[in-house]
Amino acid sequence: MTSLVQIYILNAMVHLFSFVGAGTLRLLGNFGAIAIFFSLAFVNIFRRKQLREIVNQVFYIGARSSLIVMLVGLFTGMVLGLQLFYTLVKFGSVGALGSAISLSLVREMGPVLTAIMIAARAGSGMAAEIGILRISEQVDALYTMGVDPLRYLVSPRIAASIISFPLLTAFFDLIGIIGGYLTGVLLLGTNAGTYFYRVQSSLNMVDIRGGFIKALIFGAIVSCICCFQGYFCHMRTDGYGAKAVGLATVSAVVLSCVTILIADYVVTSFLM
C-alpha cells in the first residue's frame, strides 16, 4: 500500500514538473520570438522611404490619442489633489500638495497611465489592422511583390510609438498638474504660490528623465506586442479568421498592460 502511494506521489510530481517545464519553455520561446521580431523591425526603421509612413503613424498613434490622454490626465490630477489634500491635512503638510502631485505624476502615473491608454486605443487598432491584413493574405502579397512586411507594416509603428509616447506623457503630466491645481487651489483653498513653488522645487531633471525613459520603453513594448499579435494571428490555435483577429486584439491589449506594469517595476528598481 505504501509503495502505491509513493508511486502515485511520484507520478503527480512528474506531471507537475512537466507542466511547469512545458509552460516555461513556451514562455521563453515567445519571448525569444518577440525579441527577434522587434530587432528585425527596429533595424528597418533606418531604411529609406520610411519618413512619410512614420509621420502618418505618429498622427494616428500620437495626435489622435492626445485628447483622451489629456482628459485622463486632467481627472487623474484632480483626484490626486482631492485625495492627497485630505491625507496631508491630517499631518499638517498641506503645503506639500504640489510636490506630492507632481512627483506622483512625473515618476509613475504619467508614463504608466499614458501607455495603458494608448495601448487600449491605438495598440488594439494596430493589432486588428495587421491581423486583417494577415488573414486576407495581403501580407503574403507583399512577400510576393518583394516588399518586406516588417519594414512596411511594423517598423513605422514602432518608430511612431517611440516618438509619441514621451510627448503624450509630457502632456499627461502637465494637464495632471493643472488638474491638481484646480482641485487643491481653486476648490479646496490651498495657496497657489505655495502649490507651484512646491511643484518647481520638488521636480528634478532625474525625475523627468526617468519618466521619459519609462515612456520610451513602454512605447517599444506596446508597439512590439500589438504588432506581433496581429502579425502572427493566423498561427493561433484557439481560433481562425475573424475570430483569430479578435482574440489577437484582446491578447495584445491585455499583454501590453500587464507587461507595462512589470516593466515599470523593473525600470523603477534600476532608477531608484
Helices and strands as residue ranges (DSSP letters): H 2-43, G 44-46, H 51-61, G 63-65, H 66-90, G 94-96, H 97-103, I 104-109, H 110-118, I 119-123, H 124-135, H 138-144, H 149-149, I 150-154, H 155-181, I 182-187, H 192-202, H 205-231, G 233-235, H 242-271
